[in-house]
Each structure stands twice: as structure tokens, then as C-alpha cells.
Amino acid sequence: MSRSLKKGPYVNQRILNKVKNLPAGDKSIIKVWDRACVITPEMVGATFGVHNGKTHVPVLVVENMVGHRLGEFSLTKKFVNHGGKMAKAQAGAKK
């Protein structure tokens, strides 16, 4: 459910300050644990290391991401193929 219009989107001010203090063209990664923070136009071009519970996943922010949350681009679960004899036979046939 979206946030109330009178409150506006949730943006962590500490993250915004870090983005504003970066020199132009700097490609350093800003480590972030706040996955609920909404991406604003000021963040475009910055690279964030979004924590997925285990590691920091690098996310380069582009224009299409504005309005989405940082956590949407750092998956927390890793898909492992379903096993069994049939899956192994199909994987062997593809190679």
C-alpha cells in the first residue's frame, strides 16, 4: 500500500546528504541498509550497495528507477534449480 499523499514518499535524509556530497562523476559505492527508501531524481547516476541480508548488491540508479524503492533491485532470495533425475538429464541434453 502506498504512503499518504500528505506525508509524501519516504526518503532517508542521510542517504540524500551522502549523494549530494559526492563529487560529480564519482563512481564510489554508497552502502545502504535502508531498503524502504524511495529513489528520487537526485539519486540518478549514483551507485548504491543495497544490503540483501547477507551482502551489499551494487545497484546503479537510472531514470526509470525513480519512484521505486531501493530494495526492489536487490533480491533477497536466490533461486536454486529443482533437482531430480529428469532435470539433470535435460541439463545434460542442453550441453
Gaussian input, Z-matrix of N, CA and C with variables (Angstrom, degrees):
# hf/3-21g

backbone

0 1
 N
 C     1     B1
 C     2     B2     1     A1
 N     3     B3     2     A2     1     D1
 C     4     B4     3     A3     2     D2
 C     5     B5     4     A4     3     D3
 N     6     B6     5     A5     4     D4
 C     7     B7     6     A6     5     D5
 C     8     B8     7     A7     6     D6
 N     9     B9     8     A8     7     D7
 C    10    B10     9     A9     8     D8
 C    11    B11    10    A10     9     D9
 N    12    B12    11    A11    10    D10
 C    13    B13    12    A12    11    D11
 C    14    B14    13    A13    12    D12
 N    15    B15    14    A14    13    D13
 C    16    B16    15    A15    14    D14
 C    17    B17    16    A16    15    D15
 N    18    B18    17    A17    16    D16
 C    19    B19    18    A18    17    D17
 C    20    B20    19    A19    18    D18
 N    21    B21    20    A20    19    D19
 C    22    B22    21    A21    20    D20
 C    23    B23    22    A22    21    D21
 N    24    B24    23    A23    22    D22
 C    25    B25    24    A24    23    D23
 C    26    B26    25    A25    24    D24
 N    27    B27    26    A26    25    D25
 C    28    B28    27    A27    26    D26
 C    29    B29    28    A28    27    D27
 N    30    B30    29    A29    28    D28
 C    31    B31    30    A30    29    D29
 C    32    B32    31    A31    30    D30
 N    33    B33    32    A32    31    D31
 C    34    B34    33    A33    32    D32
 C    35    B35    34    A34    33    D33
 N    36    B36    35    A35    34    D34
 C    37    B37    36    A36    35    D35
 C    38    B38    37    A37    36    D36
 N    39    B39    38    A38    37    D37
 C    40    B40    39    A39    38    D38
 C    41    B41    40    A40    39    D39
 N    42    B42    41    A41    40    D40
 C    43    B43    42    A42    41    D41
 C    44    B44    43    A43    42    D42
 N    45    B45    44    A44    43    D43
 C    46    B46    45    A45    44    D44
 C    47    B47    46    A46    45    D45
 N    48    B48    47    A47    46    D46
 C    49    B49    48    A48    47    D47
 C    50    B50    49    A49    48    D48
 N    51    B51    50    A50    49    D49
 C    52    B52    51    A51    50    D50
 C    53    B53    52    A52    51    D51
 N    54    B54    53    A53    52    D52
 C    55    B55    54    A54    53    D53
 C    56    B56    55    A55    54    D54
 N    57    B57    56    A56    55    D55
 C    58    B58    57    A57    56    D56
 C    59    B59    58    A58    57    D57
 N    60    B60    59    A59    58    D58
 C    61    B61    60    A60    59    D59
 C    62    B62    61    A61    60    D60
 N    63    B63    62    A62    61    D61
 C    64    B64    63    A63    62    D62
 C    65    B65    64    A64    63    D63
 N    66    B66    65    A65    64    D64
 C    67    B67    66    A66    65    D65
 C    68    B68    67    A67    66    D66
 N    69    B69    68    A68    67    D67
 C    70    B70    69    A69    68    D68
 C    71    B71    70    A70    69    D69
 N    72    B72    71    A71    70    D70
 C    73    B73    72    A72    71    D71
 C    74    B74    73    A73    72    D72
 N    75    B75    74    A74    73    D73
 C    76    B76    75    A75    74    D74
 C    77    B77    76    A76    75    D75
 N    78    B78    77    A77    76    D76
 C    79    B79    78    A78    77    D77
 C    80    B80    79    A79    78    D78
 N    81    B81    80    A80    79    D79
 C    82    B82    81    A81    80    D80
 C    83    B83    82    A82    81    D81
 N    84    B84    83    A83    82    D82
 C    85    B85    84    A84    83    D83
 C    86    B86    85    A85    84    D84
 N    87    B87    86    A86    85    D85
 C    88    B88    87    A87    86    D86
 C    89    B89    88    A88    87    D87
 N    90    B90    89    A89    88    D88
 C    91    B91    90    A90    89    D89
 C    92    B92    91    A91    90    D90
 N    93    B93    92    A92    91    D91
 C    94    B94    93    A93    92    D92
 C    95    B95    94    A94    93    D93
 N    96    B96    95    A95    94    D94
 C    97    B97    96    A96    95    D95
 C    98    B98    97    A97    96    D96
 N    99    B99    98    A98    97    D97
 C   100   B100    99    A99    98    D98
 C   101   B101   100   A100    99    D99
 N   102   B102   101   A101   100   D100
 C   103   B103   102   A102   101   D101
 C   104   B104   103   A103   102   D102
 N   105   B105   104   A104   103   D103
 C   106   B106   105   A105   104   D104
 C   107   B107   106   A106   105   D105
 N   108   B108   107   A107   106   D106
 C   109   B109   108   A108   107   D107
 C   110   B110   109   A109   108   D108
 N   111   B111   110   A110   109   D109
 C   112   B112   111   A111   110   D110
 C   113   B113   112   A112   111   D111
 N   114   B114   113   A113   112   D112
 C   115   B115   114   A114   113   D113
 C   116   B116   115   A115   114   D114
 N   117   B117   116   A116   115   D115
 C   118   B118   117   A117   116   D116
 C   119   B119   118   A118   117   D117
 N   120   B120   119   A119   118   D118
 C   121   B121   120   A120   119   D119
 C   122   B122   121   A121   120   D120
 N   123   B123   122   A122   121   D121
 C   124   B124   123   A123   122   D122
 C   125   B125   124   A124   123   D123
 N   126   B126   125   A125   124   D124
 C   127   B127   126   A126   125   D125
 C   128   B128   127   A127   126   D126
 N   129   B129   128   A128   127   D127
 C   130   B130   129   A129   128   D128
 C   131   B131   130   A130   129   D129
 N   132   B132   131   A131   130   D130
 C   133   B133   132   A132   131   D131
 C   134   B134   133   A133   132   D132
 N   135   B135   134   A134   133   D133
 C   136   B136   135   A135   134   D134
 C   137   B137   136   A136   135   D135
 N   138   B138   137   A137   136   D136
 C   139   B139   138   A138   137   D137
 C   140   B140   139   A139   138   D138
 N   141   B141   140   A140   139   D139
 C   142   B142   141   A141   140   D140
 C   143   B143   142   A142   141   D141
 N   144   B144   143   A143   142   D142
 C   145   B145   144   A144   143   D143
 C   146   B146   145   A145   144   D144
 N   147   B147   146   A146   145   D145
 C   148   B148   147   A147   146   D146
 C   149   B149   148   A148   147   D147
 N   150   B150   149   A149   148   D148
 C   151   B151   150   A150   149   D149
 C   152   B152   151   A151   150   D150
 N   153   B153   152   A152   151   D151
 C   154   B154   153   A153   152   D152
 C   155   B155   154   A154   153   D153
 N   156   B156   155   A155   154   D154
 C   157   B157   156   A156   155   D155
 C   158   B158   157   A157   156   D156
 N   159   B159   158   A158   157   D157
 C   160   B160   159   A159   158   D158
 C   161   B161   160   A160   159   D159
 N   162   B162   161   A161   160   D160
 C   163   B163   162   A162   161   D161
 C   164   B164   163   A163   162   D162
 N   165   B165   164   A164   163   D163
 C   166   B166   165   A165   164   D164
 C   167   B167   166   A166   165   D165
 N   168   B168   167   A167   166   D166
 C   169   B169   168   A168   167   D167
 C   170   B170   169   A169   168   D168
 N   171   B171   170   A170   169   D169
 C   172   B172   171   A171   170   D170
 C   173   B173   172   A172   171   D171
 N   174   B174   173   A173   172   D172
 C   175   B175   174   A174   173   D173
 C   176   B176   175   A175   174   D174
 N   177   B177   176   A176   175   D175
 C   178   B178   177   A177   176   D176
 C   179   B179   178   A178   177   D177
 N   180   B180   179   A179   178   D178
 C   181   B181   180   A180   179   D179
 C   182   B182   181   A181   180   D180
 N   183   B183   182   A182   181   D181
 C   184   B184   183   A183   182   D182
 C   185   B185   184   A184   183   D183
 N   186   B186   185   A185   184   D184
 C   187   B187   186   A186   185   D185
 C   188   B188   187   A187   186   D186
 N   189   B189   188   A188   187   D187
 C   190   B190   189   A189   188   D188
 C   191   B191   190   A190   189   D189
 N   192   B192   191   A191   190   D190
 C   193   B193   192   A192   191   D191
 C   194   B194   193   A193   192   D192
 N   195   B195   194   A194   193   D193
 C   196   B196   195   A195   194   D194
 C   197   B197   196   A196   195   D195
 N   198   B198   197   A197   196   D196
 C   199   B199   198   A198   197   D197
 C   200   B200   199   A199   198   D198
 N   201   B201   200   A200   199   D199
 C   202   B202   201   A201   200   D200
 C   203   B203   202   A202   201   D201
 N   204   B204   203   A203   202   D202
 C   205   B205   204   A204   203   D203
 C   206   B206   205   A205   204   D204
 N   207   B207   206   A206   205   D205
 C   208   B208   207   A207   206   D206
 C   209   B209   208   A208   207   D207
 N   210   B210   209   A209   208   D208
 C   211   B211   210   A210   209   D209
 C   212   B212   211   A211   210   D210
 N   213   B213   212   A212   211   D211
 C   214   B214   213   A213   212   D212
 C   215   B215   214   A214   213   D213
 N   216   B216   215   A215   214   D214
 C   217   B217   216   A216   215   D215
 C   218   B218   217   A217   216   D216
 N   219   B219   218   A218   217   D217
 C   220   B220   219   A219   218   D218
 C   221   B221   220   A220   219   D219
 N   222   B222   221   A221   220   D220
 C   223   B223   222   A222   221   D221
 C   224   B224   223   A223   222   D222
 N   225   B225   224   A224   223   D223
 C   226   B226   225   A225   224   D224
 C   227   B227   226   A226   225   D225
 N   228   B228   227   A227   226   D226
 C   229   B229   228   A228   227   D227
 C   230   B230   229   A229   228   D228
 N   231   B231   230   A230   229   D229
 C   232   B232   231   A231   230   D230
 C   233   B233   232   A232   231   D231
 N   234   B234   233   A233   232   D232
 C   235   B235   234   A234   233   D233
 C   236   B236   235   A235   234   D234
 N   237   B237   236   A236   235   D235
 C   238   B238   237   A237   236   D236
 C   239   B239   238   A238   237   D237
 N   240   B240   239   A239   238   D238
 C   241   B241   240   A240   239   D239
 C   242   B242   241   A241   240   D240
 N   243   B243   242   A242   241   D241
 C   244   B244   243   A243   242   D242
 C   245   B245   244   A244   243   D243
 N   246   B246   245   A245   244   D244
 C   247   B247   246   A246   245   D245
 C   248   B248   247   A247   246   D246
 N   249   B249   248   A248   247   D247
 C   250   B250   249   A249   248   D248
 C   251   B251   250   A250   249   D249
 N   252   B252   251   A251   250   D250
 C   253   B253   252   A252   251   D251
 C   254   B254   253   A253   252   D252
 N   255   B255   254   A254   253   D253
 C   256   B256   255   A255   254   D254
 C   257   B257   256   A256   255   D255
 N   258   B258   257   A257   256   D256
 C   259   B259   258   A258   257   D257
 C   260   B260   259   A259   258   D258
 N   261   B261   260   A260   259   D259
 C   262   B262   261   A261   260   D260
 C   263   B263   262   A262   261   D261
 N   264   B264   263   A263   262   D262
 C   265   B265   264   A264   263   D263
 C   266   B266   265   A265   264   D264
 N   267   B267   266   A266   265   D265
 C   268   B268   267   A267   266   D266
 C   269   B269   268   A268   267   D267
 N   270   B270   269   A269   268   D268
 C   271   B271   270   A270   269   D269
 C   272   B272   271   A271   270   D270
 N   273   B273   272   A272   271   D271
 C   274   B274   273   A273   272   D272
 C   275   B275   274   A274   273   D273
 N   276   B276   275   A275   274   D274
 C   277   B277   276   A276   275   D275
 C   278   B278   277   A277   276   D276
 N   279   B279   278   A278   277   D277
 C   280   B280   279   A279   278   D278
 C   281   B281   280   A280   279   D279
 N   282   B282   281   A281   280   D280
 C   283   B283   282   A282   281   D281
 C   284   B284   283   A283   282   D282

   B1=1.4447
   B2=1.5288
   B3=1.3061
   B4=1.4558
   B5=1.5326
   B6=1.2885
   B7=1.4532
   B8=1.5340
   B9=1.3147
   B10=1.4590
   B11=1.5357
   B12=1.3161
   B13=1.4625
   B14=1.5280
   B15=1.3297
   B16=1.4604
   B17=1.5263
   B18=1.3298
   B19=1.4712
   B20=1.5171
   B21=1.3105
   B22=1.4510
   B23=1.5162
   B24=1.3405
   B25=1.4614
   B26=1.5299
   B27=1.3358
   B28=1.4591
   B29=1.5169
   B30=1.3112
   B31=1.4576
   B32=1.5195
   B33=1.3223
   B34=1.4551
   B35=1.5293
   B36=1.3277
   B37=1.4707
   B38=1.5212
   B39=1.3286
   B40=1.4696
   B41=1.5286
   B42=1.3431
   B43=1.4613
   B44=1.5282
   B45=1.3324
   B46=1.4660
   B47=1.5202
   B48=1.3366
   B49=1.4653
   B50=1.5172
   B51=1.3328
   B52=1.4635
   B53=1.5213
   B54=1.3371
   B55=1.4686
   B56=1.5214
   B57=1.3334
   B58=1.4674
   B59=1.5188
   B60=1.3419
   B61=1.4657
   B62=1.5199
   B63=1.3485
   B64=1.4618
   B65=1.5252
   B66=1.3327
   B67=1.4673
   B68=1.5329
   B69=1.3035
   B70=1.4654
   B71=1.5218
   B72=1.3183
   B73=1.4594
   B74=1.5094
   B75=1.3288
   B76=1.4634
   B77=1.5216
   B78=1.3319
   B79=1.4593
   B80=1.5294
   B81=1.3283
   B82=1.4622
   B83=1.5272
   B84=1.3350
   B85=1.4574
   B86=1.5231
   B87=1.3266
   B88=1.4605
   B89=1.5229
   B90=1.3356
   B91=1.4581
   B92=1.5188
   B93=1.3481
   B94=1.4599
   B95=1.5233
   B96=1.3254
   B97=1.4579
   B98=1.5279
   B99=1.3176
   B100=1.4621
   B101=1.5254
   B102=1.3317
   B103=1.4555
   B104=1.5288
   B105=1.3354
   B106=1.4643
   B107=1.5227
   B108=1.3199
   B109=1.4619
   B110=1.5307
   B111=1.3321
   B112=1.4629
   B113=1.5284
   B114=1.3263
   B115=1.4633
   B116=1.5200
   B117=1.3367
   B118=1.4593
   B119=1.5303
   B120=1.3354
   B121=1.4699
   B122=1.5322
   B123=1.3395
   B124=1.4645
   B125=1.5260
   B126=1.3357
   B127=1.4682
   B128=1.5253
   B129=1.3179
   B130=1.4658
   B131=1.5245
   B132=1.3243
   B133=1.4597
   B134=1.5164
   B135=1.3148
   B136=1.4584
   B137=1.5274
   B138=1.3308
   B139=1.4491
   B140=1.5178
   B141=1.3275
   B142=1.4543
   B143=1.5158
   B144=1.3159
   B145=1.4545
   B146=1.5147
   B147=1.3238
   B148=1.4607
   B149=1.5239
   B150=1.3145
   B151=1.4589
   B152=1.5213
   B153=1.3365
   B154=1.4646
   B155=1.5190
   B156=1.3163
   B157=1.4526
   B158=1.5095
   B159=1.3234
   B160=1.4554
   B161=1.5237
   B162=1.3307
   B163=1.4602
   B164=1.5320
   B165=1.3210
   B166=1.4654
   B167=1.5262
   B168=1.3199
   B169=1.4620
   B170=1.5192
   B171=1.3497
   B172=1.4683
   B173=1.5263
   B174=1.3407
   B175=1.4684
   B176=1.5226
   B177=1.3323
   B178=1.4621
   B179=1.5210
   B180=1.3227
   B181=1.4624
   B182=1.5257
   B183=1.3425
   B184=1.4653
   B185=1.5275
   B186=1.3153
   B187=1.4719
   B188=1.5216
   B189=1.3230
   B190=1.4671
   B191=1.5279
   B192=1.3147
   B193=1.4644
   B194=1.5293
   B195=1.3213
   B196=1.4620
   B197=1.5266
   B198=1.3294
   B199=1.4527
   B200=1.5112
   B201=1.3292
   B202=1.4578
   B203=1.5296
   B204=1.3145
   B205=1.4611
   B206=1.5196
   B207=1.3388
   B208=1.4568
   B209=1.5212
   B210=1.3151
   B211=1.4570
   B212=1.5137
   B213=1.3212
   B214=1.4632
   B215=1.5235
   B216=1.3151
   B217=1.4593
   B218=1.5186
   B219=1.3187
   B220=1.4541
   B221=1.5233
   B222=1.3273
   B223=1.4573
   B224=1.5254
   B225=1.3252
   B226=1.4612
   B227=1.5159
   B228=1.3198
   B229=1.4553
   B230=1.5172
   B231=1.3415
   B232=1.4524
   B233=1.5210
   B234=1.3155
   B235=1.4575
   B236=1.5182
   B237=1.3236
   B238=1.4518
   B239=1.5181
   B240=1.3149
   B241=1.4671
   B242=1.5178
   B243=1.3244
   B244=1.4478
   B245=1.5161
   B246=1.3133
   B247=1.4597
   B248=1.5039
   B249=1.3021
   B250=1.4560
   B251=1.5131
   B252=1.3336
   B253=1.4662
   B254=1.5230
   B255=1.3235
   B256=1.4620
   B257=1.5336
   B258=1.3274
   B259=1.4624
   B260=1.5241
   B261=1.3354
   B262=1.4617
   B263=1.5274
   B264=1.3220
   B265=1.4674
   B266=1.5273
   B267=1.3392
   B268=1.4533
   B269=1.5135
   B270=1.3466
   B271=1.4658
   B272=1.5292
   B273=1.3221
   B274=1.4493
   B275=1.5093
   B276=1.3332
   B277=1.4603
   B278=1.5360
   B279=1.3332
   B280=1.4592
   B281=1.5227
   B282=1.3168
   B283=1.4781
   B284=1.4936
   A1=108.37
   A2=116.59
   A3=120.48
   A4=110.89
   A5=114.41
   A6=121.54
   A7=110.01
   A8=116.91
   A9=122.55
   A10=110.34
   A11=116.52
   A12=120.51
   A13=111.71
   A14=117.79
   A15=118.84
   A16=111.81
   A17=117.71
   A18=120.93
   A19=111.52
   A20=117.65
   A21=121.26
   A22=111.10
   A23=117.59
   A24=120.51
   A25=111.36
   A26=115.84
   A27=120.55
   A28=109.40
   A29=116.10
   A30=121.94
   A31=107.58
   A32=115.92
   A33=121.40
   A34=109.16
   A35=117.32
   A36=121.37
   A37=112.22
   A38=117.77
   A39=120.07
   A40=110.89
   A41=116.18
   A42=120.13
   A43=109.96
   A44=117.49
   A45=120.90
   A46=111.70
   A47=117.17
   A48=120.66
   A49=110.90
   A50=117.97
   A51=121.07
   A52=110.94
   A53=116.43
   A54=120.33
   A55=110.37
   A56=116.89
   A57=120.32
   A58=112.43
   A59=117.66
   A60=121.71
   A61=113.20
   A62=118.01
   A63=120.47
   A64=110.25
   A65=117.47
   A66=118.58
   A67=110.31
   A68=116.80
   A69=121.45
   A70=110.39
   A71=116.81
   A72=121.85
   A73=114.18
   A74=118.58
   A75=121.29
   A76=109.25
   A77=117.39
   A78=122.37
   A79=112.23
   A80=117.94
   A81=119.43
   A82=110.20
   A83=115.75
   A84=121.95
   A85=109.25
   A86=115.96
   A87=122.40
   A88=107.47
   A89=117.28
   A90=120.70
   A91=109.80
   A92=115.60
   A93=122.02
   A94=109.18
   A95=116.27
   A96=121.91
   A97=110.95
   A98=116.70
   A99=122.16
   A100=109.88
   A101=116.50
   A102=121.95
   A103=112.18
   A104=117.87
   A105=121.78
   A106=112.96
   A107=118.21
   A108=122.34
   A109=110.20
   A110=116.28
   A111=122.00
   A112=109.22
   A113=116.34
   A114=121.93
   A115=108.78
   A116=116.31
   A117=122.74
   A118=109.74
   A119=118.81
   A120=120.78
   A121=113.60
   A122=118.33
   A123=120.30
   A124=111.99
   A125=116.89
   A126=121.34
   A127=113.16
   A128=118.15
   A129=121.22
   A130=109.63
   A131=115.78
   A132=122.13
   A133=113.34
   A134=118.99
   A135=122.27
   A136=109.78
   A137=116.15
   A138=121.95
   A139=108.78
   A140=115.94
   A141=121.58
   A142=109.86
   A143=116.48
   A144=122.22
   A145=106.98
   A146=117.72
   A147=122.17
   A148=108.91
   A149=116.58
   A150=121.87
   A151=110.64
   A152=116.85
   A153=120.33
   A154=111.92
   A155=117.72
   A156=121.95
   A157=111.96
   A158=116.97
   A159=121.69
   A160=111.64
   A161=116.50
   A162=121.23
   A163=109.15
   A164=115.28
   A165=121.30
   A166=107.93
   A167=115.71
   A168=121.98
   A169=108.42
   A170=118.43
   A171=119.44
   A172=111.78
   A173=115.66
   A174=122.35
   A175=108.04
   A176=117.01
   A177=122.14
   A178=107.25
   A179=117.31
   A180=122.12
   A181=109.72
   A182=115.45
   A183=122.20
   A184=108.02
   A185=116.72
   A186=121.71
   A187=113.40
   A188=117.76
   A189=120.66
   A190=112.31
   A191=118.35
   A192=121.94
   A193=113.10
   A194=118.06
   A195=121.04
   A196=109.48
   A197=115.86
   A198=121.48
   A199=113.55
   A200=117.14
   A201=121.35
   A202=108.90
   A203=116.63
   A204=121.37
   A205=109.90
   A206=116.57
   A207=120.86
   A208=112.13
   A209=116.93
   A210=120.83
   A211=114.65
   A212=117.41
   A213=120.55
   A214=111.81
   A215=118.29
   A216=121.92
   A217=112.27
   A218=117.38
   A219=123.04
   A220=107.72
   A221=116.65
   A222=121.05
   A223=111.19
   A224=116.26
   A225=121.32
   A226=112.84
   A227=117.41
   A228=120.61
   A229=109.60
   A230=115.17
   A231=121.19
   A232=108.76
   A233=117.02
   A234=120.65
   A235=109.79
   A236=115.82
   A237=122.83
   A238=106.66
   A239=116.21
   A240=120.21
   A241=111.10
   A242=115.57
   A243=120.69
   A244=108.45
   A245=116.17
   A246=120.31
   A247=113.49
   A248=115.05
   A249=122.09
   A250=110.96
   A251=114.81
   A252=121.05
   A253=111.66
   A254=115.60
   A255=120.00
   A256=111.04
   A257=117.83
   A258=121.53
   A259=111.13
   A260=116.81
   A261=120.12
   A262=110.88
   A263=117.10
   A264=121.11
   A265=111.10
   A266=116.84
   A267=120.42
   A268=110.91
   A269=117.91
   A270=121.56
   A271=109.79
   A272=117.46
   A273=121.54
   A274=112.21
   A275=117.28
   A276=122.06
   A277=110.75
   A278=118.14
   A279=121.32
   A280=111.17
   A281=116.52
   A282=120.38
   A283=108.52
   D1=139.43
   D2=-177.15
   D3=-77.82
   D4=162.60
   D5=-179.23
   D6=-79.53
   D7=156.78
   D8=-179.12
   D9=-59.14
   D10=141.44
   D11=-178.72
   D12=-65.58
   D13=-33.77
   D14=-179.45
   D15=-70.61
   D16=-25.40
   D17=177.47
   D18=-82.07
   D19=-33.09
   D20=-177.79
   D21=83.60
   D22=176.02
   D23=-178.39
   D24=-72.08
   D25=151.85
   D26=178.11
   D27=-80.86
   D28=117.25
   D29=176.84
   D30=-130.79
   D31=125.32
   D32=179.29
   D33=-73.79
   D34=120.02
   D35=-176.37
   D36=-65.90
   D37=-31.49
   D38=179.38
   D39=-64.77
   D40=-37.63
   D41=178.40
   D42=-68.42
   D43=-42.70
   D44=177.62
   D45=-60.49
   D46=-41.10
   D47=178.89
   D48=-63.76
   D49=-39.90
   D50=178.19
   D51=-63.62
   D52=-38.90
   D53=179.83
   D54=-68.20
   D55=-41.70
   D56=-178.87
   D57=-67.76
   D58=-30.04
   D59=-178.64
   D60=-83.40
   D61=-6.70
   D62=177.46
   D63=-71.77
   D64=136.90
   D65=174.13
   D66=-67.74
   D67=154.32
   D68=-178.95
   D69=-63.39
   D70=133.33
   D71=178.48
   D72=81.95
   D73=5.76
   D74=179.91
   D75=-77.31
   D76=130.68
   D77=-176.71
   D78=-104.01
   D79=19.49
   D80=-179.95
   D81=-70.84
   D82=154.06
   D83=-177.28
   D84=-94.71
   D85=130.11
   D86=177.04
   D87=-95.65
   D88=115.26
   D89=-179.49
   D90=-75.84
   D91=131.50
   D92=-175.12
   D93=-134.80
   D94=133.70
   D95=173.62
   D96=-105.20
   D97=-12.52
   D98=-176.00
   D99=-85.99
   D100=91.86
   D101=-177.09
   D102=-76.36
   D103=-18.31
   D104=-176.49
   D105=-85.04
   D106=-5.97
   D107=-177.69
   D108=-67.92
   D109=132.78
   D110=-179.95
   D111=-82.18
   D112=140.00
   D113=179.73
   D114=-78.99
   D115=128.44
   D116=-179.93
   D117=-109.11
   D118=165.80
   D119=179.67
   D120=-60.75
   D121=-25.34
   D122=178.84
   D123=-67.82
   D124=-21.99
   D125=-176.57
   D126=-85.39
   D127=-8.51
   D128=-177.01
   D129=-62.57
   D130=130.93
   D131=179.92
   D132=96.83
   D133=-14.72
   D134=179.84
   D135=-86.81
   D136=154.77
   D137=177.12
   D138=-111.10
   D139=124.73
   D140=179.79
   D141=-110.82
   D142=143.25
   D143=170.49
   D144=-98.68
   D145=94.93
   D146=-175.22
   D147=-87.00
   D148=126.06
   D149=-177.14
   D150=-74.72
   D151=130.25
   D152=-179.76
   D153=-107.01
   D154=13.07
   D155=-178.64
   D156=105.72
   D157=-19.04
   D158=-179.13
   D159=-130.46
   D160=-49.20
   D161=-178.15
   D162=-134.44
   D163=173.46
   D164=174.92
   D165=-98.39
   D166=118.81
   D167=-179.55
   D168=-93.65
   D169=122.54
   D170=-179.72
   D171=-69.52
   D172=130.69
   D173=-179.95
   D174=-129.10
   D175=116.27
   D176=175.31
   D177=-89.04
   D178=121.00
   D179=-175.89
   D180=-83.77
   D181=127.33
   D182=176.14
   D183=-119.14
   D184=174.28
   D185=-173.59
   D186=-60.83
   D187=-34.92
   D188=-177.46
   D189=-66.79
   D190=-17.32
   D191=-176.42
   D192=-85.27
   D193=-9.42
   D194=-177.45
   D195=-62.24
   D196=129.89
   D197=-178.33
   D198=99.12
   D199=-18.31
   D200=177.01
   D201=-88.55
   D202=172.69
   D203=178.86
   D204=-100.16
   D205=153.46
   D206=-177.92
   D207=-61.22
   D208=-36.32
   D209=-176.92
   D210=-66.29
   D211=-18.71
   D212=-179.62
   D213=-67.92
   D214=-20.34
   D215=-174.66
   D216=-106.60
   D217=7.47
   D218=177.49
   D219=-128.67
   D220=95.41
   D221=-175.18
   D222=-68.48
   D223=140.93
   D224=-177.89
   D225=-97.23
   D226=-16.95
   D227=-178.88
   D228=-121.21
   D229=142.65
   D230=-178.95
   D231=-108.94
   D232=126.03
   D233=179.84
   D234=-75.97
   D235=128.96
   D236=174.83
   D237=-112.26
   D238=131.96
   D239=-176.62
   D240=-56.89
   D241=146.43
   D242=174.79
   D243=-70.81
   D244=135.50
   D245=-174.26
   D246=-90.63
   D247=-165.82
   D248=179.07
   D249=115.89
   D250=165.91
   D251=-178.08
   D252=-63.61
   D253=-38.97
   D254=-176.86
   D255=-66.05
   D256=-41.24
   D257=179.59
   D258=-66.02
   D259=-39.23
   D260=178.64
   D261=-66.72
   D262=-38.06
   D263=178.73
   D264=-65.74
   D265=-39.79
   D266=179.46
   D267=-69.21
   D268=-37.82
   D269=178.85
   D270=-67.02
   D271=-38.14
   D272=177.59
   D273=-67.58
   D274=-34.61
   D275=-179.50
   D276=-71.23
   D277=-31.42
   D278=179.88
   D279=-69.96
   D280=-33.21
   D281=-178.91
   D282=-76.06

